[in-house]
Amino acid sequence: MGAALTRWRSVGQPTKEELESIFRDEGLRPSWWSNAPGDRYGAHSHPYHKVLYCAQGSIRFDLPASGESFELHPGDRIDISPGTHHSALVGPEGVTCVETARSA
């Protein structure tokens, strides 16, 4: 269990089309959401593998069991294994993310 961060390697911020294309190429169906600056998600877990990209702004994911923190900026991806407890804090400019659940 745990999480893995993949940094955006292309120049500039990703477009909505680029991010949705990545999900489609992996056979996944994304959904979009946004939060205001400073919004928090308390520690929780999911029974599925969570795949999330930060599209705009920033968000930090904290894994209390391991003490790890992952700060995501536009284009960054986090993969969170099923059952991994995590919390999140939205950055000072808010955040827009796209995510999906992967079964395997």
PESULTA-V465430 format. One record per residue. N is the residue number from 1. PHI is phi in whole degrees, -180 to 180 (* if undefined). Layout:
BEGIN
n	phi
N	PHI
N	PHI
END
This chain:
BEGIN
n	phi
1	*
2	151
3	-143
4	-134
5	-105
6	-123
7	-78
8	-69
9	-106
10	-80
11	-77
12	79
13	-78
14	-73
15	-90
16	-57
17	-63
18	-62
19	-66
20	-65
21	-64
22	-60
23	-62
24	-60
25	-61
26	-93
27	74
28	-112
29	-111
30	-83
31	-133
32	-104
33	-154
34	-139
35	-139
36	-81
37	-54
38	80
39	-61
40	-127
41	-118
42	-67
43	-60
44	-159
45	-139
46	-127
47	-82
48	-127
49	-80
50	-93
51	-119
52	-138
53	-114
54	-84
55	-99
56	-146
57	77
58	-156
59	-153
60	-114
61	-105
62	-116
63	-111
64	-60
65	-65
66	-102
67	78
68	-81
69	-132
70	-130
71	-96
72	-105
73	-124
74	-49
75	94
76	-71
77	-120
78	-126
79	-113
80	-116
81	-67
82	-55
83	81
84	-81
85	-71
86	-152
87	-128
88	-146
89	-132
90	-77
91	-72
92	-68
93	-107
94	80
95	-154
96	-126
97	-128
98	-130
99	-147
100	-159
101	-104
102	-112
103	-76
104	-120
END
